[in-house]
Amino acid sequence: MGNGCGSSCGSDKKASCGSAGAKVAQQDLAINASLGRIKHKILVMSGKGGVGKSTVAVNLALGLAKLGYKVGLMDVDLHGPDVCRMLNLNDTFEMKQNPKGLMPPQCYNDKLKVVSLEYMMKNRDEAIIWRGPLKIQAIRQFVGDMDWGELDYLIVDAPPGTGDEPLSVAQTIPGVNALVVTTPQAIALADVRKSINFCKEVSMNIVGVVENMSGYVCPHCNKTMDIFSSGGGEKTARDFDLPFLGRVPMDPKVVVAGDTGSPYLSSDVDSPATEAFSKVVAAVAQRLPAKSAISLNTINQSSCKCSSDGCIC
C-alpha cells in the first residue's frame, strides 16, 4: 500500500501513477517557491454566510496596499466569486506565461494583485458546478501557477463554512493565519464558533475577530444605531481568548460605493465605517508586521504598469 500502485497494476497503470505523482511533486515545488516569497498569509473566513467576508477581504487588501505594502488578493469562493466585481476589474484572462512559466494575475494598482476564478471565465454568470477534487486543484493552481512575486500579505477570501475551500487553503498554505468575520446576532456567532474550532483542529493561528455590520449609520444624522445588537463578536473573541480587531458598521453610502467597484477604502466616502475599517487594517498590520511601508495618499488604478505580457508591479 505504501507505494500507491499495488502489484496488480499493469505497466501502463504504473506509468500513469508515476506520471501523476511527478506532476503533483512538481506542483508542490511551484507552490513552495511561490509561498516562499510571501511573508504573511491571511484567510478571511466565517462559518456563516452573509456576514461580509468578501467585503472584509477586499477592504483589508486595499487598506494594506494603501499603507504601501505589496498585497495579493486570492478569491477561493469558487461558486460565488465577487472580488473582481467589487474592484471593478473587467479584464479577460489570457493564457500567456511569463519567462518563469507563471501566469499573470490581475493588477488593481502597483501594490495590489488579484486572482479570482471570475477573472478566468468568459461568461461571469456561468454556474460553477464542481466537486471537491476540482476545487482543491484550482486552489493549488491559484498558488503555484500565478506570478504573485514578492508580497507582504496574501489575503484569501473563502466561502462560508469549514468545507473543501478553507481546508484546502490550510493544507496548501502552511502557516496561514485566519481572520474570522461575524455579525452580532446569536445565530451568526454560533456558526462562527465552529470556524474557531475548525482553526484549532487544523492548527491555524487566528489573527483576530472582526464584528461586521455592527450597527447602522443613519444617512441623515451620521450616527450609528444598533439594529442587530452589538458586542457579540467581542464577547466571542474574549470567550476564546482571541484578539478582537474591531466593529465595522453598515453605511448605505459605503454599500453603494462597493456596488460600483469602489469599496470602503478606495472611495472618498467619509463614514464611520471607513474609519472603523481603517482601524481594523492597522490592527492586522500591527499583529502581523511586514516590512516598513511607504505612506500613500491615494490608491489609483492608473498607476499600474501591467501589460498583456504579465504584471511588473
C-alpha positions in Angstrom: 0.0 0.0 0.0 2.9 2.3 0.7 3.9 2.9 -2.9 0.5 3.9 -4.2 0.4 1.3 -7.0 -0.2 -2.2 -6.0 1.3 -5.3 -7.6 -1.9 -5.8 -9.6 -1.2 -2.6 -11.6 -0.2 -3.3 -15.2 2.8 -1.5 -16.7 0.6 1.2 -18.3 -1.2 1.9 -15.0 2.2 2.1 -13.1 3.4 4.6 -15.7 0.3 6.6 -15.3 0.6 6.6 -11.5 4.2 7.6 -11.7 3.4 10.5 -14.1 0.6 11.8 -11.9 2.9 11.6 -8.9 5.6 13.5 -10.7 3.1 16.3 -11.7 2.0 16.6 -8.1 5.6 16.8 -6.9 6.4 19.4 -9.5 3.3 21.5 -8.5 4.3 21.2 -4.8 7.7 22.7 -5.7 6.0 25.6 -7.5 3.7 26.2 -4.6 6.6 26.2 -2.1 8.5 28.6 -4.3 5.6 30.9 -4.6 4.8 30.9 -0.8 8.5 31.4 0.0 8.2 34.9 -1.5 5.1 35.9 0.6 5.6 37.0 4.2 2.1 36.8 5.7 -0.9 34.8 4.5 -4.4 35.6 5.9 -7.5 33.5 5.3 -10.7 35.6 5.8 -13.4 33.1 6.9 -16.6 32.5 8.7 -18.9 29.6 9.5 -21.8 31.8 8.5 -22.8 33.1 5.1 -23.8 36.7 4.5 -21.6 38.3 7.1 -19.5 40.2 4.6 -16.3 38.1 4.3 -15.6 39.4 0.7 -16.2 43.0 1.9 -13.7 42.5 4.7 -11.2 40.7 2.5 -11.3 43.3 -0.3 -11.0 46.2 2.1 -8.3 44.6 4.1 -6.3 44.1 0.9 -7.0 47.7 -0.2 -6.2 49.1 3.2 -2.8 47.3 3.5 -2.0 48.3 -0.1 -2.9 51.9 0.8 -0.3 51.8 3.6 2.3 50.9 1.0 2.5 47.1 1.4 2.7 44.7 -1.5 -0.6 42.7 -1.3 -2.2 39.8 -3.1 -5.9 39.0 -3.0 -6.9 35.5 -3.9 -10.6 34.6 -4.2 -11.3 30.9 -3.4 -15.0 31.4 -3.1 -15.2 29.3 -6.3 -19.0 29.0 -6.6 -19.7 32.7 -5.9 -16.6 34.8 -6.8 -17.3 38.5 -6.3 -13.8 40.1 -5.8 -13.4 41.2 -9.4 -16.8 43.0 -9.5 -16.2 44.6 -6.1 -12.9 46.1 -7.5 -14.4 46.9 -11.0 -11.8 44.6 -12.7 -13.1 43.6 -16.1 -10.0 42.3 -17.8 -10.1 38.9 -19.5 -7.6 36.3 -18.5 -5.0 35.4 -21.2 -3.2 32.0 -21.2 0.2 33.7 -21.6 3.0 32.6 -19.4 5.9 34.8 -18.4 9.5 33.6 -18.9 9.2 31.8 -15.5 6.3 29.8 -16.8 3.8 31.6 -14.5 0.5 33.2 -15.4 -0.1 36.9 -14.7 -2.7 37.9 -12.0 -4.8 41.0 -12.5 -3.3 44.2 -11.1 -5.6 46.7 -9.3 -2.7 49.0 -8.9 1.0 48.8 -8.4 0.5 47.4 -4.8 -2.4 45.0 -5.3 -2.6 41.8 -7.4 -5.8 39.8 -7.7 -6.6 36.2 -8.7 -10.2 35.0 -9.0 -12.0 32.3 -10.9 -14.2 35.0 -12.3 -11.2 36.6 -14.0 -10.8 33.3 -16.0 -14.4 32.9 -17.0 -15.7 34.0 -20.4 -19.2 34.3 -19.1 -19.1 35.6 -15.5 -22.8 34.5 -15.0 -22.0 30.8 -15.7 -22.6 28.5 -12.7 -19.5 26.6 -11.4 -20.6 23.0 -10.7 -17.5 21.4 -9.2 -16.9 18.7 -6.7 -14.1 18.7 -4.2 -11.1 17.4 -6.3 -11.6 20.2 -8.9 -11.8 22.8 -6.2 -8.7 21.6 -4.5 -6.8 21.6 -7.8 -8.0 25.1 -8.6 -6.7 26.4 -5.3 -3.4 24.7 -5.8 -3.1 26.3 -9.2 -4.0 29.8 -7.8 -1.0 29.5 -5.5 1.6 27.7 -7.6 0.8 28.8 -11.2 0.3 32.5 -10.7 3.1 35.1 -10.7 2.5 36.6 -7.2 6.1 37.8 -6.9 7.3 39.3 -3.6 4.3 40.1 -1.3 4.0 41.4 2.3 0.5 39.9 2.6 -1.7 37.4 0.7 -5.3 37.8 1.6 -7.5 34.8 0.8 -11.3 35.2 0.6 -13.1 32.0 1.5 -16.7 30.9 1.1 -18.8 30.2 4.3 -18.3 27.1 6.3 -15.5 24.7 7.0 -15.5 22.6 3.8 -13.2 22.0 0.9 -12.0 25.5 0.3 -10.8 26.6 3.8 -9.5 23.1 4.4 -7.6 23.1 1.1 -6.1 26.5 2.0 -5.0 25.2 5.4 -3.3 22.2 3.7 -1.8 24.1 0.7 -0.6 27.2 2.6 1.3 26.2 5.7 1.4 29.0 8.3 -1.7 30.7 7.0 -3.5 32.9 9.6 -7.3 33.1 10.0 -9.2 36.3 10.3 -12.7 35.4 11.5 -15.7 37.5 10.5 -19.0 37.6 12.3 -22.1 39.8 12.7 -23.5 40.5 16.2 -26.5 38.1 16.1 -26.5 35.0 18.2 -27.2 32.7 15.2 -24.2 34.0 13.3 -22.0 33.7 16.4 -23.0 30.0 16.8 -21.6 29.3 13.4 -18.6 31.4 13.9 -17.6 29.4 16.9 -17.5 26.4 14.6 -15.0 28.3 12.5 -12.8 29.0 15.5 -12.9 25.3 16.5 -12.0 24.4 12.8 -8.9 26.6 13.1 -7.9 24.7 16.3 -8.4 21.4 14.6 -6.1 22.3 11.7 -3.6 24.2 13.9 -4.3 27.5 12.2 -3.4 30.7 14.1 -6.3 33.2 14.4 -5.1 36.8 14.0 -8.4 38.1 15.3 -12.1 38.5 15.1 -14.0 41.3 13.3 -17.6 42.2 14.0 -19.1 43.3 10.7 -22.5 45.0 10.3 -22.2 46.2 13.8 -24.8 48.9 13.8 -26.3 51.1 11.0 -25.1 54.5 10.1 -28.0 56.8 9.6 -27.7 58.7 6.3 -29.4 61.8 7.8 -27.5 62.3 11.1 -24.5 60.1 10.5 -24.9 58.5 13.9 -24.7 54.7 14.4 -27.7 52.7 15.6 -27.7 49.1 16.7 -30.1 47.0 14.7 -28.5 43.6 15.0 -27.5 44.3 18.6 -23.8 44.8 19.3 -20.8 43.3 21.1 -21.4 39.6 20.3 -18.2 39.4 18.3 -16.1 40.9 21.1 -17.6 38.6 23.6 -16.9 35.6 21.4 -13.3 36.7 21.0 -13.0 37.1 24.8 -14.5 33.6 25.4 -11.9 32.0 23.1 -9.1 34.3 24.3 -8.7 35.8 20.8 -7.8 39.3 19.7 -10.8 41.5 18.9 -9.9 43.7 15.9 -12.9 46.0 15.9 -16.5 46.6 14.8 -17.5 47.9 11.4 -21.0 49.4 11.0 -23.2 49.3 7.9 -23.4 52.5 5.9 -25.7 52.9 2.8 -23.1 55.2 1.1 -20.4 52.6 1.5 -22.7 49.9 0.2 -23.3 52.0 -3.0 -19.5 52.5 -3.3 -18.9 48.8 -3.2 -21.6 48.0 -5.8 -19.9 50.5 -8.2 -16.5 48.9 -7.8 -15.1 51.5 -5.3 -15.3 49.8 -1.9 -14.7 51.4 1.5 -11.0 52.1 1.4 -10.7 53.1 -2.2 -13.5 55.5 -2.2 -13.8 59.1 -1.0 -16.7 58.2 1.3 -16.3 59.9 4.7 -18.0 57.5 7.0 -17.8 55.9 10.5 -17.5 52.6 8.6 -14.4 53.8 6.7 -12.8 55.0 9.9 -13.6 51.7 11.7 -12.2 49.6 8.9 -9.0 51.6 8.8 -8.5 50.7 12.5 -9.1 47.0 11.6 -6.4 47.2 8.9 -4.0 48.9 11.3 -4.6 46.2 13.9 -3.8 43.5 11.4 -0.6 45.2 10.3 0.4 45.6 13.9 -0.2 41.9 14.8 1.4 40.7 11.6 4.1 43.2 10.9 5.8 43.2 7.5 8.5 45.5 6.1 8.4 49.2 6.6 5.7 50.6 4.3 5.8 53.9 2.4 2.8 56.1 3.2 0.5 56.5 0.2 -2.1 59.2 -0.1 -4.2 57.7 -2.8 -4.9 54.4 -4.5 -5.1 54.9 -8.2 -5.8 52.1 -10.7 -3.9 54.0 -13.5 -0.6 53.7 -11.6 -0.4 50.0 -12.5 2.1 49.4 -15.3 0.9 46.0 -16.2 0.6 44.7 -19.8 -0.6 41.6 -21.5 3.0 40.2 -21.0 2.4 40.0 -17.3 2.4 42.1 -14.2 5.5 44.1 -13.4 4.3 45.5 -10.1 
